[in-house]
Amino acid sequence: MMVELNDLMALMRSRRAIRRYEDRPVPDELLEQLLEAAVWAPSAHNRQPWRFAVLTQWDDKARLARAMGDKLRHDRTADGDPPEDIERDVQRSFRRITGAPVVIVVCLSMADMDVYADERRSAAEKQMAVQSVAMAAQNLWLLAHGAGLGCCWLCAPLFVPKLVGEVLGLPNDWEPQGLMTLGWPAQNRTKTRQPLHTRVKFFSKKN
């Protein structure tokens, strides 16, 4: 299958993290297409360690946002941060989660991954699963952007994976990695990147 490279590059370069959305739903058929794109990502050993919990009801999103906000408040209070800064952070987090028509909790499962007796290889296997899940999320994000949707990745579940799992009643092997908020964009954003040569080292063939 041939794809116009300029079109694909334009899609990648125009993708942005969108945090504000219109108050209208994402059709179920489109949501299923996005998840289908996610599961066609490459994965270590083709074990497909990704798992997705999809929240579309406000009550579910609010329940999760409140629980995460309570933990955020507790942790930042223990850090000695100013109360007004803490509340501002908690409320911002609540708005971001509940203000999205769709919230996808992206998880990984080690259930089908290889098992090793030593810590070194076990850690590498876990990292392989993390990388696989990240590629699935990127697939979803790019197709969402191509369909005119906005998306944003929130890393907060990494700080409270057990809490997220308990609040949502997820299977024990589902390890939350992040939240993807999703909806029709209500903002435009611009972004820049550092020059390519500052991030790449080419190894040229010797003459």
Phi and psi in degrees as GROMACS dihedral restraints (atoms count N, CA, C in turn):
[ dihedral_restraints ]
;  ai    aj    ak    al  type     phi  dphi    fc
    3     4     5     6     1   -98.0    20    10
    4     5     6     7     1   134.8    20    10
    6     7     8     9     1  -121.5    20    10
    7     8     9    10     1   138.0    20    10
    9    10    11    12     1   -65.3    20    10
   10    11    12    13     1   113.5    20    10
   12    13    14    15     1   -63.4    20    10
   13    14    15    16     1   -37.8    20    10
   15    16    17    18     1   -63.2    20    10
   16    17    18    19     1   -38.0    20    10
   18    19    20    21     1   -66.5    20    10
   19    20    21    22     1   -42.6    20    10
   21    22    23    24     1   -66.1    20    10
   22    23    24    25     1   -40.8    20    10
   24    25    26    27     1   -64.9    20    10
   25    26    27    28     1   -39.8    20    10
   27    28    29    30     1   -63.0    20    10
   28    29    30    31     1   -39.2    20    10
   30    31    32    33     1   -62.3    20    10
   31    32    33    34     1   -45.8    20    10
   33    34    35    36     1   -65.1    20    10
   34    35    36    37     1   -41.1    20    10
   36    37    38    39     1   -73.8    20    10
   37    38    39    40     1   -24.1    20    10
   39    40    41    42     1   -92.3    20    10
   40    41    42    43     1    -5.6    20    10
   42    43    44    45     1   -66.0    20    10
   43    44    45    46     1   136.5    20    10
   45    46    47    48     1  -137.3    20    10
   46    47    48    49     1   158.7    20    10
   48    49    50    51     1   -80.6    20    10
   49    50    51    52     1   115.0    20    10
   51    52    53    54     1  -107.1    20    10
   52    53    54    55     1   127.3    20    10
   54    55    56    57     1  -113.3    20    10
   55    56    57    58     1    -7.2    20    10
   57    58    59    60     1  -125.1    20    10
   58    59    60    61     1   137.1    20    10
   60    61    62    63     1  -131.4    20    10
   61    62    63    64     1   154.1    20    10
   63    64    65    66     1   -70.6    20    10
   64    65    66    67     1   154.5    20    10
   66    67    68    69     1   -87.0    20    10
   67    68    69    70     1    68.2    20    10
   69    70    71    72     1  -148.4    20    10
   70    71    72    73     1   146.9    20    10
   72    73    74    75     1   -75.0    20    10
   73    74    75    76     1   160.9    20    10
   75    76    77    78     1   -94.0    20    10
   76    77    78    79     1   124.3    20    10
   78    79    80    81     1   -55.9    20    10
   79    80    81    82     1   141.7    20    10
   81    82    83    84     1   -57.4    20    10
   82    83    84    85     1   -39.4    20    10
   84    85    86    87     1   -62.9    20    10
   85    86    87    88     1   -40.0    20    10
   87    88    89    90     1   -68.9    20    10
   88    89    90    91     1   -40.3    20    10
   90    91    92    93     1   -61.1    20    10
   91    92    93    94     1   -41.1    20    10
   93    94    95    96     1   -65.1    20    10
   94    95    96    97     1   -36.9    20    10
   96    97    98    99     1   -62.1    20    10
   97    98    99   100     1   -40.9    20    10
   99   100   101   102     1   -64.3    20    10
  100   101   102   103     1   -42.0    20    10
  102   103   104   105     1   -68.7    20    10
  103   104   105   106     1   -34.5    20    10
  105   106   107   108     1   -63.5    20    10
  106   107   108   109     1   -39.6    20    10
  108   109   110   111     1   -62.6    20    10
  109   110   111   112     1   -39.5    20    10
  111   112   113   114     1   -60.6    20    10
  112   113   114   115     1   -43.9    20    10
  114   115   116   117     1   -77.2    20    10
  115   116   117   118     1    -3.6    20    10
  117   118   119   120     1   -96.7    20    10
  118   119   120   121     1    12.9    20    10
  120   121   122   123     1   -71.4    20    10
  121   122   123   124     1   157.3    20    10
  123   124   125   126     1   -68.0    20    10
  124   125   126   127     1   151.3    20    10
  126   127   128   129     1  -148.1    20    10
  127   128   129   130     1   154.0    20    10
  129   130   131   132     1   -60.4    20    10
  130   131   132   133     1   128.0    20    10
  132   133   134   135     1    57.7    20    10
  133   134   135   136     1    12.4    20    10
  135   136   137   138     1    56.6    20    10
  136   137   138   139     1    34.4    20    10
  138   139   140   141     1   -85.4    20    10
  139   140   141   142     1   -13.0    20    10
  141   142   143   144     1    52.4    20    10
  142   143   144   145     1    63.9    20    10
  144   145   146   147     1   -79.3    20    10
  145   146   147   148     1     5.6    20    10
  147   148   149   150     1   -77.1    20    10
  148   149   150   151     1   148.5    20    10
  150   151   152   153     1  -140.8    20    10
  151   152   153   154     1   146.7    20    10
  153   154   155   156     1  -133.5    20    10
  154   155   156   157     1   126.6    20    10
  156   157   158   159     1  -106.8    20    10
  157   158   159   160     1   118.3    20    10
  159   160   161   162     1  -106.0    20    10
  160   161   162   163     1   119.6    20    10
  162   163   164   165     1  -109.9    20    10
  163   164   165   166     1   122.6    20    10
  165   166   167   168     1  -122.6    20    10
  166   167   168   169     1   -12.9    20    10
  168   169   170   171     1   -92.6    20    10
  169   170   171   172     1   136.4    20    10
  171   172   173   174     1   -59.5    20    10
  172   173   174   175     1   -39.8    20    10
  174   175   176   177     1   -60.0    20    10
  175   176   177   178     1   -41.1    20    10
  177   178   179   180     1   -66.6    20    10
  178   179   180   181     1   -43.0    20    10
  180   181   182   183     1   -65.2    20    10
  181   182   183   184     1   -41.1    20    10
  183   184   185   186     1   -67.2    20    10
  184   185   186   187     1   -39.2    20    10
  186   187   188   189     1   -61.9    20    10
  187   188   189   190     1   -43.3    20    10
  189   190   191   192     1   -67.6    20    10
  190   191   192   193     1   -44.5    20    10
  192   193   194   195     1   -62.5    20    10
  193   194   195   196     1   -40.3    20    10
  195   196   197   198     1   -65.3    20    10
  196   197   198   199     1   -44.4    20    10
  198   199   200   201     1   -63.9    20    10
  199   200   201   202     1   -43.4    20    10
  201   202   203   204     1   -67.4    20    10
  202   203   204   205     1   -36.6    20    10
  204   205   206   207     1   -65.4    20    10
  205   206   207   208     1   -39.2    20    10
  207   208   209   210     1   -62.1    20    10
  208   209   210   211     1   -41.5    20    10
  210   211   212   213     1   -69.5    20    10
  211   212   213   214     1   -38.8    20    10
  213   214   215   216     1   -61.5    20    10
  214   215   216   217     1   -44.2    20    10
  216   217   218   219     1   -61.3    20    10
  217   218   219   220     1   -43.6    20    10
  219   220   221   222     1   -61.7    20    10
  220   221   222   223     1   -47.1    20    10
  222   223   224   225     1   -66.2    20    10
  223   224   225   226     1   -42.9    20    10
  225   226   227   228     1   -73.3    20    10
  226   227   228   229     1   -30.2    20    10
  228   229   230   231     1   -64.5    20    10
  229   230   231   232     1   -42.2    20    10
  231   232   233   234     1   -63.1    20    10
  232   233   234   235     1   -29.0    20    10
  234   235   236   237     1   -74.8    20    10
  235   236   237   238     1   -13.7    20    10
  237   238   239   240     1    84.3    20    10
  238   239   240   241     1    20.2    20    10
  240   241   242   243     1   -72.4    20    10
  241   242   243   244     1   153.9    20    10
  243   244   245   246     1   -59.9    20    10
  244   245   246   247     1   134.2    20    10
  246   247   248   249     1   -56.0    20    10
  247   248   249   250     1   -37.7    20    10
  249   250   251   252     1   -67.3    20    10
  250   251   252   253     1   -35.0    20    10
  252   253   254   255     1   -67.9    20    10
  253   254   255   256     1   -38.9    20    10
  255   256   257   258     1   -62.8    20    10
  256   257   258   259     1   -49.0    20    10
  258   259   260   261     1   -64.0    20    10
  259   260   261   262     1   -36.2    20    10
  261   262   263   264     1   -63.2    20    10
  262   263   264   265     1   -41.6    20    10
  264   265   266   267     1   -66.4    20    10
  265   266   267   268     1   -43.5    20    10
  267   268   269   270     1   -63.4    20    10
  268   269   270   271     1   -44.6    20    10
  270   271   272   273     1   -68.2    20    10
  271   272   273   274     1   -37.1    20    10
  273   274   275   276     1   -62.1    20    10
  274   275   276   277     1   -43.6    20    10
  276   277   278   279     1   -62.2    20    10
  277   278   279   280     1   -42.7    20    10
  279   280   281   282     1   -62.2    20    10
  280   281   282   283     1   -43.4    20    10
  282   283   284   285     1   -65.0    20    10
  283   284   285   286     1   -40.1    20    10
  285   286   287   288     1   -65.1    20    10
  286   287   288   289     1   -38.9    20    10
  288   289   290   291     1   -77.0    20    10
  289   290   291   292     1   -47.2    20    10
  291   292   293   294     1   -79.8    20    10
  292   293   294   295     1   -18.5    20    10
  294   295   296   297     1   -83.2    20    10
  295   296   297   298     1    -3.5    20    10
  297   298   299   300     1   -96.4    20    10
  298   299   300   301     1   134.7    20    10
  300   301   302   303     1   -57.9    20    10
  301   302   303   304     1   -35.1    20    10
  303   304   305   306     1  -131.4    20    10
  304   305   306   307     1   136.7    20    10
  306   307   308   309     1  -124.2    20    10
  307   308   309   310     1   124.6    20    10
  309   310   311   312     1  -110.9    20    10
  310   311   312   313     1   118.1    20    10
  312   313   314   315     1   -86.9    20    10
  313   314   315   316     1   111.1    20    10
  315   316   317   318     1   -89.7    20    10
  316   317   318   319     1   122.7    20    10
  318   319   320   321     1  -125.0    20    10
  319   320   321   322     1   163.8    20    10
  321   322   323   324     1  -122.4    20    10
  322   323   324   325     1   153.9    20    10
  324   325   326   327     1  -128.5    20    10
  325   326   327   328     1   133.7    20    10
  327   328   329   330     1   -92.6    20    10
  328   329   330   331     1     7.2    20    10
  330   331   332   333     1   -56.9    20    10
  331   332   333   334     1   -36.8    20    10
  333   334   335   336     1  -106.0    20    10
  334   335   336   337     1     4.0    20    10
  336   337   338   339     1   -82.6    20    10
  337   338   339   340     1   163.9    20    10
  339   340   341   342     1   -68.2    20    10
  340   341   342   343     1   152.4    20    10
  342   343   344   345     1  -116.8    20    10
  343   344   345   346     1   132.7    20    10
  345   346   347   348     1  -123.9    20    10
  346   347   348   349     1   155.6    20    10
  348   349   350   351     1   -83.4    20    10
  349   350   351   352     1   -20.0    20    10
  351   352   353   354     1  -106.6    20    10
  352   353   354   355     1   154.2    20    10
  354   355   356   357     1   -67.5    20    10
  355   356   357   358     1   -36.7    20    10
  357   358   359   360     1   -61.4    20    10
  358   359   360   361     1   -51.7    20    10
  360   361   362   363     1   -71.4    20    10
  361   362   363   364     1   -32.3    20    10
  363   364   365   366     1   -63.0    20    10
  364   365   366   367     1   -41.4    20    10
  366   367   368   369     1   -65.6    20    10
  367   368   369   370     1   -38.8    20    10
  369   370   371   372     1   -65.8    20    10
  370   371   372   373     1   -40.2    20    10
  372   373   374   375     1   -63.8    20    10
  373   374   375   376     1   -39.4    20    10
  375   376   377   378     1   -65.2    20    10
  376   377   378   379     1   -41.3    20    10
  378   379   380   381     1   -64.2    20    10
  379   380   381   382     1   -36.8    20    10
  381   382   383   384     1   -61.6    20    10
  382   383   384   385     1   -38.7    20    10
  384   385   386   387     1   -67.7    20    10
  385   386   387   388     1   -40.7    20    10
  387   388   389   390     1   -59.6    20    10
  388   389   390   391     1   -45.0    20    10
  390   391   392   393     1   -62.8    20    10
  391   392   393   394     1   -40.3    20    10
  393   394   395   396     1   -62.5    20    10
  394   395   396   397     1   -45.0    20    10
  396   397   398   399     1   -64.3    20    10
  397   398   399   400     1   -38.8    20    10
  399   400   401   402     1   -62.4    20    10
  400   401   402   403     1   -39.7    20    10
  402   403   404   405     1   -67.5    20    10
  403   404   405   406     1   -35.8    20    10
  405   406   407   408     1   -63.4    20    10
  406   407   408   409     1   -42.0    20    10
  408   409   410   411     1   -63.5    20    10
  409   410   411   412     1   -38.3    20    10
  411   412   413   414     1   -65.1    20    10
  412   413   414   415     1   -41.1    20    10
  414   415   416   417     1   -55.2    20    10
  415   416   417   418     1   -48.5    20    10
  417   418   419   420     1   -60.8    20    10
  418   419   420   421     1   -45.8    20    10
  420   421   422   423     1   -62.6    20    10
  421   422   423   424     1   -44.6    20    10
  423   424   425   426     1   -66.0    20    10
  424   425   426   427     1   -40.8    20    10
  426   427   428   429     1   -67.4    20    10
  427   428   429   430     1   -37.8    20    10
  429   430   431   432     1   -60.6    20    10
  430   431   432   433     1   -44.9    20    10
  432   433   434   435     1   -62.8    20    10
  433   434   435   436     1   -41.6    20    10
  435   436   437   438     1   -63.7    20    10
  436   437   438   439     1   -26.8    20    10
  438   439   440   441     1   -87.3    20    10
  439   440   441   442     1     1.6    20    10
  441   442   443   444     1    92.6    20    10
  442   443   444   445     1     5.2    20    10
  444   445   446   447     1   -88.5    20    10
  445   446   447   448     1   159.3    20    10
  447   448   449   450     1  -106.2    20    10
  448   449   450   451     1   155.8    20    10
  450   451   452   453     1  -150.2    20    10
  451   452   453   454     1   154.4    20    10
  453   454   455   456     1  -147.7    20    10
  454   455   456   457     1   141.4    20    10
  456   457   458   459     1  -101.3    20    10
  457   458   459   460     1   127.0    20    10
  459   460   461   462     1  -115.9    20    10
  460   461   462   463     1   124.7    20    10
  462   463   464   465     1   -84.6    20    10
  463   464   465   466     1    -3.9    20    10
  465   466   467   468     1   -50.4    20    10
  466   467   468   469     1   -36.8    20    10
  468   469   470   471     1   -58.8    20    10
  469   470   471   472     1   -22.2    20    10
  471   472   473   474     1   -61.6    20    10
  472   473   474   475     1   -27.6    20    10
  474   475   476   477     1   -83.0    20    10
  475   476   477   478     1   -21.5    20    10
  477   478   479   480     1  -139.5    20    10
  478   479   480   481     1    52.1    20    10
  480   481   482   483     1   -61.7    20    10
  481   482   483   484     1   -40.4    20    10
  483   484   485   486     1   -65.3    20    10
  484   485   486   487     1   -41.1    20    10
  486   487   488   489     1   -61.5    20    10
  487   488   489   490     1   -47.0    20    10
  489   490   491   492     1   -59.2    20    10
  490   491   492   493     1   -45.0    20    10
  492   493   494   495     1   -62.3    20    10
  493   494   495   496     1   -40.7    20    10
  495   496   497   498     1   -69.4    20    10
  496   497   498   499     1   -43.1    20    10
  498   499   500   501     1   -61.7    20    10
  499   500   501   502     1   -39.8    20    10
  501   502   503   504     1   -93.2    20    10
  502   503   504   505     1    -6.5    20    10
  504   505   506   507     1    66.3    20    10
  505   506   507   508     1    39.3    20    10
  507   508   509   510     1   -75.2    20    10
  508   509   510   511     1   154.4    20    10
  510   511   512   513     1   -56.1    20    10
  511   512   513   514     1   150.5    20    10
  513   514   515   516     1   -60.5    20    10
  514   515   516   517     1   -28.4    20    10
  516   517   518   519     1   -86.7    20    10
  517   518   519   520     1    -3.0    20    10
  519   520   521   522     1   -83.5    20    10
  520   521   522   523     1   114.2    20    10
  522   523   524   525     1  -105.8    20    10
  523   524   525   526     1   107.6    20    10
  525   526   527   528     1   -60.0    20    10
  526   527   528   529     1   131.7    20    10
  528   529   530   531     1  -110.3    20    10
  529   530   531   532     1   -30.0    20    10
  531   532   533   534     1  -176.1    20    10
  532   533   534   535     1   170.2    20    10
  534   535   536   537     1  -113.1    20    10
  535   536   537   538     1   137.1    20    10
  537   538   539   540     1  -111.9    20    10
  538   539   540   541     1   115.2    20    10
  540   541   542   543     1   -87.6    20    10
  541   542   543   544     1   146.0    20    10
  543   544   545   546     1  -147.8    20    10
  544   545   546   547     1   137.6    20    10
  546   547   548   549     1   174.9    20    10
  547   548   549   550     1  -176.4    20    10
  549   550   551   552     1   -79.3    20    10
  550   551   552   553     1   126.8    20    10
  552   553   554   555     1   -61.0    20    10
  553   554   555   556     1   139.6    20    10
  555   556   557   558     1  -118.7    20    10
  556   557   558   559     1    21.7    20    10
  558   559   560   561     1  -156.7    20    10
  559   560   561   562     1   159.1    20    10
  561   562   563   564     1  -116.8    20    10
  562   563   564   565     1   138.9    20    10
  564   565   566   567     1  -134.1    20    10
  565   566   567   568     1   150.2    20    10
  567   568   569   570     1  -115.4    20    10
  568   569   570   571     1   158.2    20    10
  570   571   572   573     1  -150.9    20    10
  571   572   573   574     1   150.9    20    10
  573   574   575   576     1  -121.5    20    10
  574   575   576   577     1   167.8    20    10
  576   577   578   579     1  -133.2    20    10
  577   578   579   580     1   150.5    20    10
  579   580   581   582     1   -65.0    20    10
  580   581   582   583     1   150.9    20    10
  582   583   584   585     1   -54.8    20    10
  583   584   585   586     1   141.7    20    10
  585   586   587   588     1   -54.9    20    10
  586   587   588   589     1   -40.3    20    10
  588   589   590   591     1   -65.5    20    10
  589   590   591   592     1   -17.8    20    10
  591   592   593   594     1   -82.6    20    10
  592   593   594   595     1    -6.2    20    10
  594   595   596   597     1  -126.4    20    10
  595   596   597   598     1     2.4    20    10
  597   598   599   600     1  -131.4    20    10
  598   599   600   601     1   140.4    20    10
  600   601   602   603     1  -123.2    20    10
  601   602   603   604     1   118.3    20    10
  603   604   605   606     1   -92.7    20    10
  604   605   606   607     1   132.9    20    10
  606   607   608   609     1  -103.0    20    10
  607   608   609   610     1   105.3    20    10
  609   610   611   612     1   -82.9    20    10
  610   611   612   613     1   154.0    20    10
  612   613   614   615     1   -69.7    20    10
  613   614   615   616     1   141.9    20    10
  615   616   617   618     1   -77.7    20    10
  616   617   618   619     1   144.7    20    10
